[in-house]
Amino acid sequence: MKTQKRLVQFVIKTSKFCNLRCRYCYEYSELGNRTAIAPEQLEQMYRHIYNYYSQLDHPTQIDFVWHGGEPLLHSPDFYWKTFDLQQQIFGELAGSISNAVQTNLTVLNKERIRLLRDGFDSVGVSVDLFGGLRVDRTGIDSLPIVLANMDRLQAENIPFGCITVLTKLNLPYLREIYRFYEQMNLSFRLLPLFKGSFDGQHDGFEISPYEVLDAFCKLVDLWLESDRIVTSQPLIDHIEEILYRYSSDFQPFFYDKSEWESIFLVNTNGEVYSYADAYAGLSHGNIFTTSLEDLIKGEAHQQVIAAAEERMLATCSTCPFFGSCSGYPVAEGSGEYNELDETGAIRCIVTKGVLQHIEYRFKQAGIINPLTGKLSLDRLAIAEKSLALSCPK
């Protein structure tokens, strides 16, 4: 019997080659490397993915996220051909396939506009707005051309969202960043600075876990102040977790990596990693040469699962939010913005702290009734912001 459709994403590093030299990029040492995944390798990957998910007893949504380097440095024909190949290989599952691209949006012409409009199902644009860290090979800030190309996308009615990397240099501009996306009517993810490619790469703009927490809490307050809906991650997920925790239909939910893993990263050489490992940890094996079933059931993947479960057991089991927060941030998140206590357990500084702040603000605003421990307002109305929520500025 068919059950609810599940989602899996394959983040594919088509090539590390890039026309920018963003000072914080975790691929920095390889940005001049033109080695790319070949169409024949993609074909093998597709066959292994199809063979695995077509045999499951529940439907699966399979998302391919094309990453780099800069993925749009490939010719549009590369993607049109691989989209056709997907249709051929996935057959009856083709309707459950989608393709997204994450781009720096600096190389845009008529052919690429058509690709973004008619080929990809979703588009992500990397732009920081402040800080001047996203530069080309000559050190020139890429922001003006990216903003101009964002206007071109909107003029072509191509929907897109954005990712802004949080660093010490743009921390003072959090309100301006939020207002920009609010005025542009764009969704965005605020992504804390990820570990670099070499020691000292982030000197001068690295941030602490507590600075990340403070930034996310400010984002919560900006969301509450706003009269418009701004879809900002991870903020929206955390708001939903608190709303769910206090809803009448609350049933605890826990992340189980052994039962279902929703994100796999595929490096240019075909090596597959869990999201938490991001090329530096234990590879599950090579998806160009090995079936996905063998990778998932393999010893390396079982070790990664055990490590994630140990992190959750040590950290999440005593957290009051565990069950509304599934534990995913500890199981799969970056360890850079947490600390270890005296027992070796992770202190979940950012996620737990943000959930505490949302809970406090919602109680302050009367959204959560402190006497009944339930929502005072309709959950959907809150999520859609159809009611004016008060919050101290």
Buried (B, 14 or more C-beta within 10 A) or exposed (E): EEEEEBEBBBBBBBBBBBBBBBBBBBBBEBBEBEEBBEEEBBBBBBBBBBEBBEEEEEBBBBBBBBBBBBBBBBEBEBBBEBBEBBEEBBEEBBEBBBBBBBBBBBEBEEEBBBBBBEBBEBBBBBBBBBBBBBBBEEEEBBBEBBBEBBEBBBEEEBEBBBBBBBBBBBBEBBEEBBBBBBEBEBBBBBBBBEBBBEEEBBEEBBBEBEBBBBBBBBBBBBBBBBEEBBBBBBBBBBBBBBBBBBBEEEEEBBBBBEEEBBBBBBBBEBBBBBBBBBEEBBBBBBBBEBBBEBBBEBEBBEEBBEBBBEBBEBBBEEBEBBBBBBBBBBBBBBEBBBEEEEEEBBEBBBBBBBBBBBBBBBBBBEBBEEEEEEBBBEBEEBEEBEEEBEBEE
